[in-house]
Structure formats: C-alpha cells, structure tokens
Amino acid sequence: MTGDSLDPFDDDLLATVAGRHDLDEAALRDLLARHQQQIRDNPGVENIVYEWRSQFHEQPVLQRTDDTYFLRLRAHVWDEFADALDIAEADLHAVLDAHEEQCRRETGASIGEDERAMVLSRS
C-alpha cells in the first residue's frame, strides 16, 4: 500500500460528517479505513470494480483518477460490507454519508434513493 486509504476524503468533510452524526472524527476515520482495508483484502479494489462493471447494466464508475474510484452503486451492494464491518446502524449512516458527500463533491453527481456512493482508494 503506497498511500493512505483515506486520502480521497477531505479532512473538512470528515469533520463535518462526524459532527452531523454525533460521532468522534477519529471513530469515523477508523470505520472508513476498515472499509477500505476490507475491500483491499477481499477481493481487491480493481477486482471488485471490474466485477461491478460487469455485473450491473448501468455504469457504476462516475469518475476514476490515478488514486481513486468514485462509484454509484445499487444500495444492496453496501449490505455485505456493512455486515462484515459489524457496526451500529448510526455509525453506518455516518460512513455512507461520508462516501456520498465526497463523491458529490468530486463528481457533482447526484445519488438516487436506491443508490449509494462509494469512494475507493486505489493506492
């Protein structure tokens, strides 16, 4: 791993989201880092994005940079990750909010009711 898995997330955004959800910023950072590591460990960032691009009819990649994927996924995709993270529902809402806010900030894309954003570090 060459970079910090939270590099795609703006510090001010994380502070705002943590405050909005009455969550300690360090706790939010830990949850986000655990999610990034979870994807790296199984099946890997490039592999999971390839799988989603093959599986879904709509294009899940909103934007890709050398360091980051910005994705719009069906809401059910997050279910598996949320279960594996084994976190409280309120904390999950903070994690989802951080991903959505960062995705919107970077891409300008809106996220539909049955969709969830996901920001994945490629480094």
KOLGU-4560 file (N, C-alpha, C; in nm, 3 decimals, padded with zeros to 5 digits):
<recs>
<n_xx: 00.084 n_yy: -00.116 n_zz: 00.000 ca_xx: 00.000 ca_yy: 00.000 ca_zz: 00.000 c_xx: 00.089 c_yy: 00.123 c_zz: 00.000 mol: A seq: 1 type: MET>
<n_xx: 00.074 n_yy: 00.205 n_zz: -00.103 ca_xx: 00.163 ca_yy: 00.319 ca_zz: -00.117 c_xx: 00.108 c_yy: 00.446 c_zz: -00.054 mol: A seq: 2 type: THR>
<n_xx: -00.024 n_yy: 00.459 n_zz: -00.044 ca_xx: -00.080 ca_yy: 00.581 ca_zz: 00.011 c_xx: -00.169 c_yy: 00.550 c_zz: 00.128 mol: A seq: 3 type: GLY>
<n_xx: -00.223 n_yy: 00.657 n_zz: 00.185 ca_xx: -00.318 ca_yy: 00.644 ca_zz: 00.294 c_xx: -00.455 c_yy: 00.616 c_zz: 00.233 mol: A seq: 4 type: ASP>
<n_xx: -00.524 n_yy: 00.516 n_zz: 00.284 ca_xx: -00.652 ca_yy: 00.477 ca_zz: 00.227 c_xx: -00.759 c_yy: 00.584 c_zz: 00.243 mol: A seq: 5 type: SER>
<n_xx: -00.734 n_yy: 00.682 n_zz: 00.329 ca_xx: -00.831 ca_yy: 00.790 ca_zz: 00.348 c_xx: -00.795 c_yy: 00.915 c_zz: 00.269 mol: A seq: 6 type: LEU>
<n_xx: -00.690 n_yy: 00.910 n_zz: 00.188 ca_xx: -00.651 ca_yy: 01.025 ca_zz: 00.107 c_xx: -00.766 c_yy: 01.081 c_zz: 00.021 mol: A seq: 7 type: ASP>
<n_xx: -00.855 n_yy: 00.997 n_zz: -00.032 ca_xx: -00.963 ca_yy: 01.053 ca_zz: -00.114 c_xx: -01.064 c_yy: 01.139 c_zz: -00.036 mol: A seq: 8 type: PRO>
<n_xx: -01.064 n_yy: 01.128 n_zz: 00.095 ca_xx: -01.160 ca_yy: 01.201 ca_zz: 00.177 c_xx: -01.099 c_yy: 01.331 c_zz: 00.229 mol: A seq: 9 type: PHE>
<n_xx: -01.170 n_yy: 01.440 n_zz: 00.207 ca_xx: -01.124 ca_yy: 01.570 ca_zz: 00.255 c_xx: -01.139 c_yy: 01.579 c_zz: 00.407 mol: A seq: 10 type: ASP>
<n_xx: -01.038 n_yy: 01.632 n_zz: 00.473 ca_xx: -01.040 ca_yy: 01.643 ca_zz: 00.619 c_xx: -01.160 c_yy: 01.723 c_zz: 00.669 mol: A seq: 11 type: ASP>
<n_xx: -01.190 n_yy: 01.836 n_zz: 00.603 ca_xx: -01.303 ca_yy: 01.917 ca_zz: 00.648 c_xx: -01.435 c_yy: 01.843 c_zz: 00.632 mol: A seq: 12 type: ASP>
<n_xx: -01.444 n_yy: 01.762 n_zz: 00.529 ca_xx: -01.566 ca_yy: 01.684 ca_zz: 00.508 c_xx: -01.584 c_yy: 01.582 c_zz: 00.620 mol: A seq: 13 type: LEU>
<n_xx: -01.476 n_yy: 01.515 n_zz: 00.658 ca_xx: -01.485 ca_yy: 01.415 ca_zz: 00.764 c_xx: -01.525 c_yy: 01.479 c_zz: 00.897 mol: A seq: 14 type: LEU>
<n_xx: -01.471 n_yy: 01.595 n_zz: 00.925 ca_xx: -01.508 ca_yy: 01.665 ca_zz: 01.047 c_xx: -01.655 c_yy: 01.704 c_zz: 01.045 mol: A seq: 15 type: ALA>
<n_xx: -01.704 n_yy: 01.752 n_zz: 00.932 ca_xx: -01.844 ca_yy: 01.791 ca_zz: 00.918 c_xx: -01.937 c_yy: 01.671 c_zz: 00.933 mol: A seq: 16 type: THR>
<n_xx: -01.904 n_yy: 01.563 n_zz: 00.865 ca_xx: -01.988 ca_yy: 01.442 ca_zz: 00.870 c_xx: -01.989 c_yy: 01.385 c_zz: 01.011 mol: A seq: 17 type: VAL>
<n_xx: -01.874 n_yy: 01.378 n_zz: 01.075 ca_xx: -01.868 ca_yy: 01.325 ca_zz: 01.211 c_xx: -01.956 c_yy: 01.409 c_zz: 01.304 mol: A seq: 18 type: ALA>
<n_xx: -01.948 n_yy: 01.540 n_zz: 01.293 ca_xx: -02.030 ca_yy: 01.628 ca_zz: 01.375 c_xx: -02.178 c_yy: 01.610 c_zz: 01.347 mol: A seq: 19 type: GLY>
<n_xx: -02.213 n_yy: 01.595 n_zz: 01.221 ca_xx: -02.352 ca_yy: 01.577 ca_zz: 01.182 c_xx: -02.412 c_yy: 01.451 c_zz: 01.243 mol: A seq: 20 type: ARG>
<n_xx: -02.329 n_yy: 01.351 n_zz: 01.262 ca_xx: -02.376 ca_yy: 01.222 ca_zz: 01.314 c_xx: -02.339 c_yy: 01.201 c_zz: 01.461 mol: A seq: 21 type: HIS>
<n_xx: -02.292 n_yy: 01.306 n_zz: 01.525 ca_xx: -02.254 ca_yy: 01.299 ca_zz: 01.666 c_xx: -02.159 c_yy: 01.182 c_zz: 01.691 mol: A seq: 22 type: ASP>
<n_xx: -02.058 n_yy: 01.175 n_zz: 01.606 ca_xx: -01.958 ca_yy: 01.068 ca_zz: 01.611 c_xx: -01.821 c_yy: 01.133 c_zz: 01.619 mol: A seq: 23 type: LEU>
<n_xx: -01.735 n_yy: 01.077 n_zz: 01.699 ca_xx: -01.598 ca_yy: 01.126 ca_zz: 01.709 c_xx: -01.531 c_yy: 01.112 c_zz: 01.573 mol: A seq: 24 type: ASP>
<n_xx: -01.461 n_yy: 01.216 n_zz: 01.528 ca_xx: -01.396 ca_yy: 01.213 ca_zz: 01.396 c_xx: -01.298 c_yy: 01.096 c_zz: 01.384 mol: A seq: 25 type: GLU>
<n_xx: -01.224 n_yy: 01.067 n_zz: 01.490 ca_xx: -01.130 ca_yy: 00.955 ca_zz: 01.487 c_xx: -01.204 c_yy: 00.823 c_zz: 01.467 mol: A seq: 26 type: ALA>
<n_xx: -01.321 n_yy: 00.810 n_zz: 01.526 ca_xx: -01.401 ca_yy: 00.688 ca_zz: 01.509 c_xx: -01.449 c_yy: 00.676 c_zz: 01.364 mol: A seq: 27 type: ALA>
<n_xx: -01.492 n_yy: 00.787 n_zz: 01.305 ca_xx: -01.533 ca_yy: 00.785 ca_zz: 01.165 c_xx: -01.416 c_yy: 00.746 c_zz: 01.075 mol: A seq: 28 type: LEU>
<n_xx: -01.300 n_yy: 00.804 n_zz: 01.100 ca_xx: -01.182 ca_yy: 00.770 ca_zz: 01.021 c_xx: -01.149 c_yy: 00.621 c_zz: 01.033 mol: A seq: 29 type: ARG>
<n_xx: -01.161 n_yy: 00.568 n_zz: 01.152 ca_xx: -01.135 ca_yy: 00.426 ca_zz: 01.173 c_xx: -01.233 c_yy: 00.340 c_zz: 01.094 mol: A seq: 30 type: ASP>
<n_xx: -01.360 n_yy: 00.374 n_zz: 01.096 ca_xx: -01.461 ca_yy: 00.299 ca_zz: 01.022 c_xx: -01.434 c_yy: 00.304 c_zz: 00.871 mol: A seq: 31 type: LEU>
<n_xx: -01.401 n_yy: 00.422 n_zz: 00.822 ca_xx: -01.371 ca_yy: 00.436 ca_zz: 00.680 c_xx: -01.246 c_yy: 00.357 c_zz: 00.641 mol: A seq: 32 type: LEU>
<n_xx: -01.145 n_yy: 00.362 n_zz: 00.726 ca_xx: -01.021 ca_yy: 00.287 ca_zz: 00.698 c_xx: -01.047 c_yy: 00.136 c_zz: 00.701 mol: A seq: 33 type: ALA>
<n_xx: -01.132 n_yy: 00.091 n_zz: 00.794 ca_xx: -01.166 ca_yy: -00.051 ca_zz: 00.800 c_xx: -01.237 c_yy: -00.095 c_zz: 00.672 mol: A seq: 34 type: ARG>
<n_xx: -01.325 n_yy: -00.011 n_zz: 00.623 ca_xx: -01.395 ca_yy: -00.044 ca_zz: 00.498 c_xx: -01.297 c_yy: -00.051 c_zz: 00.381 mol: A seq: 35 type: HIS>
<n_xx: -01.206 n_yy: 00.047 n_zz: 00.371 ca_xx: -01.107 ca_yy: 00.045 ca_zz: 00.263 c_xx: -01.022 c_yy: -00.082 c_zz: 00.271 mol: A seq: 36 type: GLN>
<n_xx: -00.981 n_yy: -00.118 n_zz: 00.390 ca_xx: -00.899 ca_yy: -00.239 ca_zz: 00.408 c_xx: -00.978 c_yy: -00.364 c_zz: 00.374 mol: A seq: 37 type: GLN>
<n_xx: -01.103 n_yy: -00.366 n_zz: 00.411 ca_xx: -01.190 ca_yy: -00.479 ca_zz: 00.381 c_xx: -01.194 c_yy: -00.504 c_zz: 00.230 mol: A seq: 38 type: GLN>
<n_xx: -01.206 n_yy: -00.399 n_zz: 00.152 ca_xx: -01.210 ca_yy: -00.414 ca_zz: 00.006 c_xx: -01.074 c_yy: -00.459 c_zz: -00.047 mol: A seq: 39 type: ILE>
<n_xx: -00.967 n_yy: -00.404 n_zz: 00.008 ca_xx: -00.833 ca_yy: -00.445 ca_zz: -00.036 c_xx: -00.809 c_yy: -00.592 c_zz: -00.009 mol: A seq: 40 type: ARG>
<n_xx: -00.854 n_yy: -00.638 n_zz: 00.107 ca_xx: -00.831 ca_yy: -00.776 ca_zz: 00.147 c_xx: -00.912 c_yy: -00.876 c_zz: 00.065 mol: A seq: 41 type: ASP>
<n_xx: -01.032 n_yy: -00.839 n_zz: 00.029 ca_xx: -01.119 ca_yy: -00.933 ca_zz: -00.041 c_xx: -01.224 c_yy: -00.858 c_zz: -00.119 mol: A seq: 42 type: ASN>
<n_xx: -01.216 n_yy: -00.854 n_zz: -00.244 ca_xx: -01.129 ca_yy: -00.922 ca_zz: -00.338 c_xx: -01.019 c_yy: -00.834 c_zz: -00.395 mol: A seq: 43 type: PRO>
<n_xx: -01.009 n_yy: -00.710 n_zz: -00.349 ca_xx: -00.915 ca_yy: -00.613 ca_zz: -00.405 c_xx: -00.994 c_yy: -00.505 c_zz: -00.479 mol: A seq: 44 type: GLY>
<n_xx: -00.943 n_yy: -00.385 n_zz: -00.478 ca_xx: -01.014 ca_yy: -00.271 ca_zz: -00.535 c_xx: -01.039 c_yy: -00.291 c_zz: -00.684 mol: A seq: 45 type: VAL>
<n_xx: -00.936 n_yy: -00.319 n_zz: -00.760 ca_xx: -00.954 ca_yy: -00.332 ca_zz: -00.906 c_xx: -01.047 c_yy: -00.448 c_zz: -00.939 mol: A seq: 46 type: GLU>
<n_xx: -01.036 n_yy: -00.558 n_zz: -00.865 ca_xx: -01.122 ca_yy: -00.674 ca_zz: -00.891 c_xx: -01.268 c_yy: -00.646 c_zz: -00.863 mol: A seq: 47 type: ASN>
<n_xx: -01.297 n_yy: -00.578 n_zz: -00.752 ca_xx: -01.437 ca_yy: -00.552 ca_zz: -00.718 c_xx: -01.498 c_yy: -00.451 c_zz: -00.814 mol: A seq: 48 type: ILE>
<n_xx: -01.422 n_yy: -00.352 n_zz: -00.855 ca_xx: -01.476 ca_yy: -00.255 ca_zz: -00.952 c_xx: -01.500 c_yy: -00.324 c_zz: -01.085 mol: A seq: 49 type: VAL>
<n_xx: -01.410 n_yy: -00.410 n_zz: -01.128 ca_xx: -01.431 ca_yy: -00.486 ca_zz: -01.251 c_xx: -01.558 c_yy: -00.570 c_zz: -01.240 mol: A seq: 50 type: TYR>
<n_xx: -01.576 n_yy: -00.636 n_zz: -01.127 ca_xx: -01.695 ca_yy: -00.719 ca_zz: -01.105 c_xx: -01.823 c_yy: -00.635 c_zz: -01.116 mol: A seq: 51 type: GLU>
<n_xx: -01.824 n_yy: -00.519 n_zz: -01.051 ca_xx: -01.942 ca_yy: -00.434 ca_zz: -01.055 c_xx: -01.968 c_yy: -00.382 c_zz: -01.196 mol: A seq: 52 type: TRP>
<n_xx: -01.863 n_yy: -00.350 n_zz: -01.268 ca_xx: -01.880 ca_yy: -00.301 ca_zz: -01.405 c_xx: -01.938 c_yy: -00.411 c_zz: -01.494 mol: A seq: 53 type: ARG>
<n_xx: -01.901 n_yy: -00.535 n_zz: -01.467 ca_xx: -01.952 ca_yy: -00.648 ca_zz: -01.545 c_xx: -02.094 c_yy: -00.686 c_zz: -01.503 mol: A seq: 54 type: SER>
<n_xx: -02.124 n_yy: -00.674 n_zz: -01.376 ca_xx: -02.249 ca_yy: -00.722 ca_zz: -01.319 c_xx: -02.366 c_yy: -00.627 c_zz: -01.344 mol: A seq: 55 type: GLN>
<n_xx: -02.344 n_yy: -00.498 n_zz: -01.337 ca_xx: -02.453 ca_yy: -00.402 ca_zz: -01.346 c_xx: -02.467 c_yy: -00.347 c_zz: -01.487 mol: A seq: 56 type: PHE>
<n_xx: -02.589 n_yy: -00.327 n_zz: -01.529 ca_xx: -02.614 ca_yy: -00.271 ca_zz: -01.662 c_xx: -02.574 c_yy: -00.124 c_zz: -01.668 mol: A seq: 57 type: HIS>
<n_xx: -02.601 n_yy: -00.052 n_zz: -01.562 ca_xx: -02.562 ca_yy: 00.089 ca_zz: -01.559 c_xx: -02.414 c_yy: 00.099 c_zz: -01.518 mol: A seq: 58 type: GLU>
<n_xx: -02.352 n_yy: 00.204 n_zz: -01.561 ca_xx: -02.209 ca_yy: 00.224 ca_zz: -01.533 c_xx: -02.191 c_yy: 00.272 c_zz: -01.389 mol: A seq: 59 type: GLN>
<n_xx: -02.127 n_yy: 00.191 n_zz: -01.304 ca_xx: -02.111 ca_yy: 00.233 ca_zz: -01.164 c_xx: -01.999 c_yy: 00.336 c_zz: -01.142 mol: A seq: 60 type: PRO>
<n_xx: -01.904 n_yy: 00.345 n_zz: -01.234 ca_xx: -01.791 ca_yy: 00.436 ca_zz: -01.215 c_xx: -01.830 c_yy: 00.575 c_zz: -01.262 mol: A seq: 61 type: VAL>
<n_xx: -01.840 n_yy: 00.666 n_zz: -01.168 ca_xx: -01.871 ca_yy: 00.805 ca_zz: -01.201 c_xx: -01.745 c_yy: 00.878 c_zz: -01.247 mol: A seq: 62 type: LEU>
<n_xx: -01.634 n_yy: 00.845 n_zz: -01.180 ca_xx: -01.506 ca_yy: 00.909 ca_zz: -01.212 c_xx: -01.395 c_yy: 00.820 c_zz: -01.160 mol: A seq: 63 type: GLN>
<n_xx: -01.286 n_yy: 00.819 n_zz: -01.234 ca_xx: -01.169 ca_yy: 00.742 ca_zz: -01.192 c_xx: -01.048 c_yy: 00.832 c_zz: -01.210 mol: A seq: 64 type: ARG>
<n_xx: -00.967 n_yy: 00.836 n_zz: -01.105 ca_xx: -00.839 ca_yy: 00.906 ca_zz: -01.115 c_xx: -00.729 c_yy: 00.801 c_zz: -01.094 mol: A seq: 65 type: THR>
<n_xx: -00.606 n_yy: 00.844 n_zz: -01.098 ca_xx: -00.495 ca_yy: 00.751 ca_zz: -01.073 c_xx: -00.503 c_yy: 00.692 c_zz: -00.932 mol: A seq: 66 type: ASP>
<n_xx: -00.566 n_yy: 00.765 n_zz: -00.839 ca_xx: -00.567 ca_yy: 00.725 ca_zz: -00.699 c_xx: -00.702 c_yy: 00.681 c_zz: -00.644 mol: A seq: 67 type: ASP>
<n_xx: -00.812 n_yy: 00.710 n_zz: -00.716 ca_xx: -00.944 ca_yy: 00.693 ca_zz: -00.656 c_xx: -01.050 c_yy: 00.653 c_zz: -00.757 mol: A seq: 68 type: THR>
<n_xx: -01.141 n_yy: 00.567 n_zz: -00.713 ca_xx: -01.266 ca_yy: 00.541 ca_zz: -00.786 c_xx: -01.379 c_yy: 00.611 c_zz: -00.711 mol: A seq: 69 type: TYR>
<n_xx: -01.466 n_yy: 00.677 n_zz: -00.786 ca_xx: -01.588 ca_yy: 00.735 ca_zz: -00.733 c_xx: -01.703 c_yy: 00.660 c_zz: -00.799 mol: A seq: 70 type: PHE>
<n_xx: -01.780 n_yy: 00.588 n_zz: -00.718 ca_xx: -01.881 ca_yy: 00.496 ca_zz: -00.769 c_xx: -02.022 c_yy: 00.530 c_zz: -00.721 mol: A seq: 71 type: LEU>
<n_xx: -02.119 n_yy: 00.494 n_zz: -00.805 ca_xx: -02.260 ca_yy: 00.499 ca_zz: -00.768 c_xx: -02.312 c_yy: 00.357 c_zz: -00.786 mol: A seq: 72 type: ARG>
<n_xx: -02.351 n_yy: 00.295 n_zz: -00.674 ca_xx: -02.388 ca_yy: 00.154 ca_zz: -00.674 c_xx: -02.531 c_yy: 00.135 c_zz: -00.624 mol: A seq: 73 type: LEU>
<n_xx: -02.587 n_yy: 00.023 n_zz: -00.658 ca_xx: -02.717 ca_yy: -00.013 ca_zz: -00.603 c_xx: -02.702 c_yy: -00.024 c_zz: -00.451 mol: A seq: 74 type: ARG>
<n_xx: -02.806 n_yy: 00.017 n_zz: -00.380 ca_xx: -02.800 ca_yy: 00.024 ca_zz: -00.234 c_xx: -02.764 c_yy: -00.110 c_zz: -00.170 mol: A seq: 75 type: ALA>
<n_xx: -02.812 n_yy: -00.219 n_zz: -00.227 ca_xx: -02.788 ca_yy: -00.351 ca_zz: -00.167 c_xx: -02.641 c_yy: -00.390 c_zz: -00.164 mol: A seq: 76 type: HIS>
<n_xx: -02.559 n_yy: -00.329 n_zz: -00.247 ca_xx: -02.416 ca_yy: -00.362 ca_zz: -00.251 c_xx: -02.351 c_yy: -00.334 c_zz: -00.116 mol: A seq: 77 type: VAL>
<n_xx: -02.396 n_yy: -00.229 n_zz: -00.050 ca_xx: -02.338 ca_yy: -00.193 ca_zz: 00.080 c_xx: -02.374 c_yy: -00.292 c_zz: 00.190 mol: A seq: 78 type: TRP>
<n_xx: -02.482 n_yy: -00.367 n_zz: 00.173 ca_xx: -02.528 ca_yy: -00.459 ca_zz: 00.278 c_xx: -02.418 c_yy: -00.556 c_zz: 00.322 mol: A seq: 79 type: ASP>
<n_xx: -02.352 n_yy: -00.616 n_zz: 00.226 ca_xx: -02.246 ca_yy: -00.713 ca_zz: 00.256 c_xx: -02.131 c_yy: -00.648 c_zz: 00.334 mol: A seq: 80 type: GLU>
<n_xx: -02.092 n_yy: -00.529 n_zz: 00.291 ca_xx: -01.982 ca_yy: -00.460 ca_zz: 00.358 c_xx: -02.023 c_yy: -00.416 c_zz: 00.499 mol: A seq: 81 type: PHE>
<n_xx: -02.144 n_yy: -00.369 n_zz: 00.512 ca_xx: -02.193 ca_yy: -00.327 ca_zz: 00.643 c_xx: -02.196 c_yy: -00.444 c_zz: 00.740 mol: A seq: 82 type: ALA>
<n_xx: -02.242 n_yy: -00.559 n_zz: 00.694 ca_xx: -02.245 ca_yy: -00.678 ca_zz: 00.779 c_xx: -02.104 c_yy: -00.717 c_zz: 00.823 mol: A seq: 83 type: ASP>
<n_xx: -02.011 n_yy: -00.715 n_zz: 00.730 ca_xx: -01.874 ca_yy: -00.754 ca_zz: 00.762 c_xx: -01.806 c_yy: -00.655 c_zz: 00.857 mol: A seq: 84 type: ALA>
<n_xx: -01.842 n_yy: -00.527 n_zz: 00.845 ca_xx: -01.784 ca_yy: -00.427 ca_zz: 00.935 c_xx: -01.841 c_yy: -00.439 c_zz: 01.076 mol: A seq: 85 type: LEU>
<n_xx: -01.961 n_yy: -00.497 n_zz: 01.086 ca_xx: -02.025 ca_yy: -00.520 ca_zz: 01.216 c_xx: -02.027 c_yy: -00.391 c_zz: 01.299 mol: A seq: 86 type: ASP>
<n_xx: -02.092 n_yy: -00.289 n_zz: 01.244 ca_xx: -02.101 ca_yy: -00.161 ca_zz: 01.313 c_xx: -02.247 c_yy: -00.125 c_zz: 01.338 mol: A seq: 87 type: ILE>
<n_xx: -02.268 n_yy: -00.037 n_zz: 01.432 ca_xx: -02.403 ca_yy: 00.011 ca_zz: 01.464 c_xx: -02.463 c_yy: 00.083 c_zz: 01.344 mol: A seq: 88 type: ALA>
<n_xx: -02.594 n_yy: 00.077 n_zz: 01.334 ca_xx: -02.663 ca_yy: 00.140 ca_zz: 01.221 c_xx: -02.634 c_yy: 00.289 c_zz: 01.212 mol: A seq: 89 type: GLU>
<n_xx: -02.629 n_yy: 00.357 n_zz: 01.326 ca_xx: -02.599 ca_yy: 00.501 ca_zz: 01.326 c_xx: -02.460 c_yy: 00.528 c_zz: 01.270 mol: A seq: 90 type: ALA>
<n_xx: -02.364 n_yy: 00.443 n_zz: 01.303 ca_xx: -02.228 ca_yy: 00.459 ca_zz: 01.251 c_xx: -02.223 c_yy: 00.431 c_zz: 01.101 mol: A seq: 91 type: ASP>
<n_xx: -02.302 n_yy: 00.333 n_zz: 01.057 ca_xx: -02.310 ca_yy: 00.303 ca_zz: 00.914 c_xx: -02.362 c_yy: 00.424 c_zz: 00.838 mol: A seq: 92 type: LEU>
<n_xx: -02.461 n_yy: 00.491 n_zz: 00.892 ca_xx: -02.515 ca_yy: 00.610 ca_zz: 00.826 c_xx: -02.407 c_yy: 00.717 c_zz: 00.811 mol: A seq: 93 type: HIS>
<n_xx: -02.321 n_yy: 00.730 n_zz: 00.909 ca_xx: -02.211 ca_yy: 00.827 ca_zz: 00.900 c_xx: -02.114 c_yy: 00.786 c_zz: 00.789 mol: A seq: 94 type: ALA>
<n_xx: -02.082 n_yy: 00.658 n_zz: 00.781 ca_xx: -01.991 ca_yy: 00.609 ca_zz: 00.676 c_xx: -02.052 c_yy: 00.634 c_zz: 00.538 mol: A seq: 95 type: VAL>
<n_xx: -02.179 n_yy: 00.600 n_zz: 00.521 ca_xx: -02.247 ca_yy: 00.622 ca_zz: 00.393 c_xx: -02.251 c_yy: 00.770 c_zz: 00.358 mol: A seq: 96 type: LEU>
<n_xx: -02.276 n_yy: 00.853 n_zz: 00.457 ca_xx: -02.280 ca_yy: 00.998 ca_zz: 00.436 c_xx: -02.144 c_yy: 01.050 c_zz: 00.390 mol: A seq: 97 type: ASP>
<n_xx: -02.038 n_yy: 01.002 n_zz: 00.451 ca_xx: -01.903 ca_yy: 01.046 ca_zz: 00.412 c_xx: -01.874 c_yy: 01.009 c_zz: 00.266 mol: A seq: 98 type: ALA>
<n_xx: -01.909 n_yy: 00.888 n_zz: 00.228 ca_xx: -01.888 ca_yy: 00.845 ca_zz: 00.089 c_xx: -01.971 c_yy: 00.929 c_zz: -00.007 mol: A seq: 99 type: HIS>
<n_xx: -02.097 n_yy: 00.952 n_zz: 00.028 ca_xx: -02.184 ca_yy: 01.028 ca_zz: -00.061 c_xx: -02.138 c_yy: 01.173 c_zz: -00.075 mol: A seq: 100 type: GLU>
<n_xx: -02.106 n_yy: 01.236 n_zz: 00.036 ca_xx: -02.062 ca_yy: 01.376 ca_zz: 00.032 c_xx: -01.933 c_yy: 01.392 c_zz: -00.049 mol: A seq: 101 type: GLU>
<n_xx: -01.838 n_yy: 01.300 n_zz: -00.029 ca_xx: -01.712 ca_yy: 01.310 ca_zz: -00.102 c_xx: -01.734 c_yy: 01.285 c_zz: -00.251 mol: A seq: 102 type: GLN>
<n_xx: -01.818 n_yy: 01.189 n_zz: -00.281 ca_xx: -01.848 ca_yy: 01.158 ca_zz: -00.421 c_xx: -01.916 c_yy: 01.277 c_zz: -00.488 mol: A seq: 103 type: CYS>
<n_xx: -02.011 n_yy: 01.336 n_zz: -00.421 ca_xx: -02.081 ca_yy: 01.452 ca_zz: -00.477 c_xx: -01.985 c_yy: 01.568 c_zz: -00.495 mol: A seq: 104 type: ARG>
<n_xx: -01.898 n_yy: 01.588 n_zz: -00.397 ca_xx: -01.801 ca_yy: 01.698 ca_zz: -00.402 c_xx: -01.707 c_yy: 01.682 c_zz: -00.522 mol: A seq: 105 type: ARG>
<n_xx: -01.663 n_yy: 01.560 n_zz: -00.547 ca_xx: -01.565 ca_yy: 01.536 ca_zz: -00.655 c_xx: -01.627 c_yy: 01.527 c_zz: -00.793 mol: A seq: 106 type: GLU>
<n_xx: -01.748 n_yy: 01.470 n_zz: -00.802 ca_xx: -01.805 ca_yy: 01.442 ca_zz: -00.934 c_xx: -01.924 c_yy: 01.531 c_zz: -00.969 mol: A seq: 107 type: THR>
<n_xx: -01.988 n_yy: 01.589 n_zz: -00.869 ca_xx: -02.108 ca_yy: 01.666 ca_zz: -00.893 c_xx: -02.230 c_yy: 01.579 c_zz: -00.919 mol: A seq: 108 type: GLY>
<n_xx: -02.214 n_yy: 01.448 n_zz: -00.911 ca_xx: -02.322 ca_yy: 01.354 ca_zz: -00.939 c_xx: -02.420 c_yy: 01.347 c_zz: -00.823 mol: A seq: 109 type: ALA>
<n_xx: -02.544 n_yy: 01.325 n_zz: -00.857 ca_xx: -02.644 ca_yy: 01.302 ca_zz: -00.752 c_xx: -02.657 c_yy: 01.151 c_zz: -00.732 mol: A seq: 110 type: SER>
<n_xx: -02.699 n_yy: 01.115 n_zz: -00.613 ca_xx: -02.716 ca_yy: 00.975 ca_zz: -00.577 c_xx: -02.865 c_yy: 00.952 c_zz: -00.554 mol: A seq: 111 type: ILE>
<n_xx: -02.922 n_yy: 00.857 n_zz: -00.626 ca_xx: -03.065 ca_yy: 00.829 ca_zz: -00.616 c_xx: -03.102 c_yy: 00.759 c_zz: -00.487 mol: A seq: 112 type: GLY>
<n_xx: -03.233 n_yy: 00.747 n_zz: -00.465 ca_xx: -03.285 ca_yy: 00.686 ca_zz: -00.342 c_xx: -03.239 c_yy: 00.541 c_zz: -00.325 mol: A seq: 113 type: GLU>
<n_xx: -03.234 n_yy: 00.466 n_zz: -00.432 ca_xx: -03.197 ca_yy: 00.325 ca_zz: -00.426 c_xx: -03.050 c_yy: 00.303 c_zz: -00.460 mol: A seq: 114 type: ASP>
<n_xx: -02.971 n_yy: 00.407 n_zz: -00.446 ca_xx: -02.828 ca_yy: 00.401 ca_zz: -00.478 c_xx: -02.746 c_yy: 00.446 c_zz: -00.358 mol: A seq: 115 type: GLU>
<n_xx: -02.620 n_yy: 00.406 n_zz: -00.357 ca_xx: -02.525 ca_yy: 00.451 ca_zz: -00.256 c_xx: -02.394 c_yy: 00.482 c_zz: -00.327 mol: A seq: 116 type: ARG>
<n_xx: -02.327 n_yy: 00.582 n_zz: -00.276 ca_xx: -02.195 ca_yy: 00.618 ca_zz: -00.329 c_xx: -02.090 c_yy: 00.535 c_zz: -00.258 mol: A seq: 117 type: ALA>
<n_xx: -01.979 n_yy: 00.515 n_zz: -00.327 ca_xx: -01.863 ca_yy: 00.452 ca_zz: -00.264 c_xx: -01.739 c_yy: 00.515 c_zz: -00.324 mol: A seq: 118 type: MET>
<n_xx: -01.650 n_yy: 00.554 n_zz: -00.237 ca_xx: -01.522 ca_yy: 00.613 ca_zz: -00.276 c_xx: -01.415 c_yy: 00.512 c_zz: -00.236 mol: A seq: 119 type: VAL>
<n_xx: -01.337 n_yy: 00.468 n_zz: -00.334 ca_xx: -01.234 ca_yy: 00.367 ca_zz: -00.307 c_xx: -01.097 c_yy: 00.419 c_zz: -00.346 mol: A seq: 120 type: LEU>
<n_xx: -01.006 n_yy: 00.412 n_zz: -00.253 ca_xx: -00.867 ca_yy: 00.447 ca_zz: -00.278 c_xx: -00.803 c_yy: 00.337 c_zz: -00.362 mol: A seq: 121 type: SER>
<n_xx: -00.730 n_yy: 00.375 n_zz: -00.465 ca_xx: -00.661 ca_yy: 00.279 ca_zz: -00.549 c_xx: -00.514 c_yy: 00.264 c_zz: -00.508 mol: A seq: 122 type: ARG>
<n_xx: -00.469 n_yy: 00.344 n_zz: -00.411 ca_xx: -00.326 ca_yy: 00.338 ca_zz: -00.372 c_xx: -00.305 c_yy: 00.257 c_zz: -00.248 mol: A seq: 123 type: SER>
</recs>
